[in-house]
Amino acid sequence: MSKTLIAAAAALASALGPGAALACDAGAEACPIPVEMKPGTDTITLVHELKQNVECCYYSLAARAGQTLTWSFQGPDARSLITYPDGSSDGPGIPNSIPLKATGTYILGFTPDLMADNAYGPFRATVTIK
């Protein structure tokens, strides 16, 4: 490798800074939006929008084994998905009430149903973990 190419690569890496290659859009599957419920509550309402050509909307939620995740969705036609702490997943189309078998981080996703006419627009998802 030439010294010029090595110098150019080093300059580019320095200009981008550490972690630049790891950047992603909040809400994308690789960068779920962290959800933390206020102390003393077990329910939260998520408000977002499904847009054409935008990867969204995935949320990370911490939960304990033995709890139940319950959710409802109001908005455009969407697909619902869940990824469990062990990396396995279900969906599209998951039950509105899911017993949680492991302690860890769950990823709950809502994505446009591209087979529907009404796949884009604002939504409200209410999530309860108890």
N, C-alpha and C positions, 0 to 999 in steps of 0.2 A: 504494500500500500504506500502511496507517495506521501511525502511529508505535507504537501499542500492539502491533500484529502483528509489526512489525520487532523491537521490544524483547523480545517473547515468544520469537521465533525465536532471537534472540541469546542469551537466557538459557538456552534449551534446549540449544543447541549448546555453550555453555560448561559446562553441567552434565554433559552426556554425555562431553565431552572429545574430543580428536582421535582419529580412527580408530574411534569407537564404531559408526558405520554400516558399517564394514568387518568387524566381529566375526563370527566363525563358529564352529561347533562343530568341535573337533579330530576328524579322521577323516572329515569330510564331504568331498565332492568338491572344494569350493572351499578347503578347509583340510586337505590331506592331512597325515598324521603323518610327520614327517621320520624317516628311518631311516638311521642311521650305524653301520656295522660297526666293531667294535674293530680297532685296528691289527693287521695280521698275520692277519686272518680274512677269509673271503669268504662266510660263511654266517651267517644270523641267523634265529631263530625268532620269529615275531610271534604274540602271544597276545591275543585280543580276543573280542568277542561280537557276533553279529548279533542286533539287537533289532527288534521290530515298531515301526514309525513313527519309527525313528531312522536318519538317513542316515549310514551307515558301511559299510565301512571302506576308506579310501584311504590309500596310503602313498607318499611321495616318496623316490626313490632316485637318487643320482648314479652315473653310469656312463660309461665311455668307449667310443667306437666300436671294434668288434672284440671286445668282451666278449660273453658269453652270460649271459642271465638264466634261471635254472632255478628252478622253484617246485613245491611240493607243498602240499596242503590237506587237513586232517583236521577234520571238523566237520559242521555242517548242510549241506543242499543250497544251494550258492551259485553265483553267476555270477562269472566272472573277466573283468577288463577291464584294458587297458593304454593309457595315453596317452603318446605319444612326445614328445621335446623340441620337435618342430616343431608340436605341437598336434594332430596326427592321432591316431586311436585305433583299437583293435580290440576286439572283444568285443560281447556276452558270449560267452564260450567262447573261450579262447586256448590255444595249445599250452603244454605244461609246460616247454618249452625254446625261448627266443626269442633269435636272434642280434641284437645291438644294433648298429645301423648308424650311430649318431650319438653324439657326446659331449654330455652334458647331463643334465637331470633327467627321469626317467621316473616316471609315476604308475601304481602297481599297485593295482587295486581288487578287493575281494571284497564282493559285495552279496547279499542274500537272493534265492533263486530263488522268486519268489512263485507259480510254477506247481507247486511241490512241497509236500508235507505237512510236511516237516522243514526249514523255511526259517530257523529261528531257533535260536540257542544259541551256546555257546562254540566257538571254533576255534583251531587252531594252523596257521600257514602257515610253511613253511620256505623261505627265499629264498636263493639262491646267485648271486653275480655274479663271474664269472672269465673 
